[in-house]
Amino acid sequence: MHFLIITANFYQNLADELTKGAVEVLENQQHNYHKITVPGSLEIPSIVSYAVDLDLYDGFIALGCIIRGETIHHEIVAKESTRSLNELAVNMNLAIGNGIISAENRDQAIDRAYRTKRNKGAAAAITAIKMAKIRDKFQGMLNN
């Protein structure tokens, strides 16, 4: 299978850890992948939308980190990026692993992003792979 990893690099060190976690899973399971970075998590759904038209990918892995600040901006980014990814997944039958972390502080973000801790990048890759296989199974049932 072939996947697109889309990483928001607003917090570069966290983005790198998330990406490495996803890549390790894909390589261990011998899946192909491309990587692309975007400035922030809100841009991730747009890239999924652009890439769908290429018909190159079996699934998508969305990675990023949103950390609470002094305003409600983090809430808007978290809700809208998740809502947009879910709409794409449901409306276009896409396999998407959402590894966009929403954290109260940097320590929480590190705990979720780092491969030596909760490794949410790996979890997102595993989800994308599983969802692609489930979708393909359903499509196979329709073709029989």
N, C-alpha and C positions, 0 to 999 in steps of 0.2 A: 504494500500500500504506500501511497505518497501523501505526505502531510505538509501543510504550511504552518510554520511557527511564526506568529506575529507578536512581537515584544515591544511594549511601551518602555522606552528607556529613560523616563523622567528621573527615576532613581537608578542610576547605571549599575551600581554594585548589586542591587537586589535583582534587577533585570538580568544581569549576567548569571546569577545563581539559578533563577527560574529557568532560563534558557538551557543551561547546562543540565539541569534535572530532566527536562523534556528530551533533550538530545540523547542523553544516556539511555532512556527507555526506548526511544525509536531505534537507536543503533543496536541495542541488545536484542531487540525483536526483529532486526534486519528490515526496517521500514526506511523508505527514502523520505527526504524532507528538503524543503527550502526554508530559509529564514529571512525575515524582513523586520526592520525596526521602524517604529513610529514615535513621534514626540510624547504622546500620552495615551492613556487608556481609552479616551473618547474616540480616538482615531482608529482603533482596532476594528470595529464593525464595518467601517468604510472599506478597509483593505479586504476583509472577507467578501464583501459585496463585489468589489472589483475582481477578485480572484475567481469567484464562482463562474464568471463568464468565460474564463480560460479553460474550464473543464479539465484541469490538470490534477486536482487534489481530491483524495478520498475523505479528507477531514482537515480540520483547522484547530490549532492550539493557540489560545489567546492568553498572553502573559503580561502582567503588569502589577503595579503596586500603587495603592491610593492610601495616603496617611492623613488622618484628621489634622486639620489646621485650625486657624482661629475663626474661620467662617464656615458656612454650610457647603462650600464648593465641593468638598470631598464627597458629600452625600449625593449631590447632583451627578458627579462623575461616576460614582459607583452604581447608582440606580440606572442611569441612562446607558452606560456601557453594557451592563447586564441585560437590561430590557432589550436593547438593540440586538445583542447576540442571540438572545432567546427568540426574538421575532424571526431573525434569519434562520435559525435552526428549525423552527416549527414551519414557517412559511415556505422554505426552500428545501426541506428534507436534508439538512446539513448535519454532519457529525462535528460538533464543536466541544472541545474541552476547555472550560473556562477556568483559567488559573490567574484571574485578576484578583489580587489580594486587597481587601479593605481592612485597614488596621487603625487602631486608636493611636498608636505611637510607633516609633522606629523599632523598639525592642520586639513588639508583636510582629511587625513586618519581617524582621530578621528570623524570628522563630518559624514563620511560615515559609519563607523563601529559601532558606539555606538547605542544601542537600544533606547536611549533617543533622538537620532538625526535621521539620515536617515535610519538606520537599514538595511543595505544591506544584512546582513545574512538572515533576514526574507524575503527580496525581492527575494533572490536566492532560498529559499525553496518554496516560492509561485510559482515561475517560474517552478521549477522542477515538482511540483505537477500538475500544469496546463499542462505542456508538456507531462507528463506521461498519463494524462487523454485523451488528444488529440490523442496521438499515439495509445492508447488502443481503442479509438473510430474508428480510421482508420482500425486497425487490426480486429475489430469486423465486419466492413463492408466487409472486404475481406472474412471472414468466413461465411457470409450469402449468 
